[in-house]
Amino acid sequence: MIEIINKFEKLIYAVLMILLIFVLLAAIGDLVYLLYQTLVVTTPALLESHELIMVLGAFLLVLIGVELLDTIKAYFIENTIHVEIIILLALIAIARKVILLDPSVMNPMEFGFELMGIGVIVVGLSAGYYLIKKAGIITVPGKEKTE
């Protein structure tokens, strides 16, 4: 019974990898189109600040997707989930959120609370990453081991 569940789990991870590849291809296409629009059509050879923020956001989105694909690939190869990669992925996602944050669409109180929340998340993720790297822990489904 356990073998059937393991094979089913591998199948789900394979389907997720294929779907993520399609999403990454679409995100790369969007990034290329965005760069073409901003560098050629709108303002030739010059990026304005809001265009640069959009391009960086799209670039970071592709980077997040590649890291996620790498995490799934590592699980396929080693049958382990690398927690440090997941935490780095979360930090990249938070960095993307900070880059794309637009204070003009919210009042100062909401903006302040959002920045404080982001700060708490960054401190928590950074502390978790530090502790994991210091301990050398890799999480394996069903058990833990140290490197």
C-alpha positions in Angstrom: 0.0 0.0 0.0 2.8 2.4 0.8 4.5 1.7 -2.5 1.2 2.7 -4.3 1.1 5.9 -2.3 4.7 6.7 -3.1 4.1 6.1 -6.9 1.0 8.3 -6.7 3.0 11.0 -5.0 5.7 10.8 -7.7 3.0 11.1 -10.3 1.6 14.2 -8.7 5.1 15.8 -8.5 5.7 14.9 -12.2 2.4 16.6 -13.2 3.3 19.6 -11.1 6.7 19.9 -12.8 5.1 19.8 -16.3 2.5 22.4 -15.3 5.2 24.6 -13.8 7.2 24.4 -17.0 4.2 25.7 -18.9 3.8 28.5 -16.4 7.5 29.4 -16.6 7.3 29.5 -20.4 4.3 31.8 -20.2 6.1 34.0 -17.7 9.3 34.2 -19.8 7.1 35.1 -22.8 5.5 37.8 -20.7 8.9 39.1 -19.6 10.1 39.2 -23.2 7.0 41.0 -24.4 7.2 43.4 -21.5 10.8 44.2 -22.3 10.0 44.7 -26.0 7.1 47.0 -25.1 9.1 49.1 -22.7 12.4 49.2 -24.6 11.2 49.4 -28.2 7.6 50.6 -28.3 7.0 53.0 -25.3 10.3 54.6 -24.6 13.0 53.4 -27.0 16.2 52.3 -25.1 15.1 54.0 -21.9 13.2 52.5 -18.9 11.2 54.8 -16.7 11.0 54.0 -13.0 7.5 52.3 -13.1 8.6 50.3 -16.2 11.7 49.2 -14.4 9.7 48.1 -11.4 7.4 46.1 -13.7 10.3 44.4 -15.5 12.1 43.6 -12.2 8.8 42.1 -10.9 8.4 39.9 -13.9 12.1 38.9 -13.7 11.7 37.9 -10.1 8.5 36.0 -10.9 10.5 33.9 -13.4 13.3 33.4 -10.8 10.7 32.2 -8.2 9.3 29.7 -10.7 12.8 28.4 -11.6 13.6 27.9 -7.9 10.3 26.2 -7.3 11.1 23.9 -10.2 14.5 23.2 -8.7 12.9 22.3 -5.4 10.5 19.8 -7.1 13.4 18.4 -9.1 15.5 17.9 -5.9 12.6 16.1 -4.3 12.4 13.8 -7.4 16.1 13.0 -7.4 16.9 12.8 -3.7 13.4 12.2 -2.2 14.1 15.1 0.2 12.7 18.5 0.7 15.4 21.1 1.1 13.9 23.5 3.6 16.6 26.1 3.1 15.6 26.4 -0.6 11.9 26.9 0.4 12.9 29.7 2.8 15.0 31.4 0.2 12.1 31.1 -2.2 9.9 32.8 0.3 12.5 35.6 0.8 12.6 36.1 -3.0 8.8 36.3 -3.0 8.8 38.9 -0.2 11.5 40.9 -2.0 9.3 40.9 -5.1 6.4 42.1 -3.0 8.6 45.0 -1.6 9.7 46.0 -5.1 6.2 46.0 -6.5 4.7 47.8 -3.4 3.0 50.9 -4.5 2.3 53.3 -1.7 0.1 55.6 -3.8 -2.8 53.1 -3.9 -3.2 52.9 -0.1 -3.4 55.4 2.8 -0.3 55.9 5.0 -1.7 53.8 7.9 -2.3 50.8 5.6 1.1 51.2 4.0 2.8 51.4 7.4 1.0 48.2 8.6 1.9 46.4 5.4 5.6 47.4 5.8 5.6 46.3 9.4 4.1 42.9 8.4 6.7 42.5 5.7 9.4 43.3 8.1 8.2 40.7 10.6 8.0 38.1 7.8 11.6 38.9 6.6 13.0 38.7 10.1 11.2 35.4 10.8 12.4 33.9 7.5 15.9 35.1 7.9 16.1 33.8 11.5 14.7 30.4 10.3 17.2 30.3 7.4 20.1 31.1 9.8 19.0 28.4 12.3 18.6 25.8 9.6 22.0 26.5 8.0 23.6 26.5 11.5 22.1 23.2 12.4 22.6 21.6 8.9 19.1 20.1 8.9 17.4 18.5 5.9 13.8 17.5 6.2 13.0 14.1 4.8 9.4 12.9 4.5 8.7 10.9 7.6 12.0 11.6 9.4 14.7 14.2 10.0 18.4 13.8 9.5 21.4 16.1 9.8 24.2 16.6 7.3 
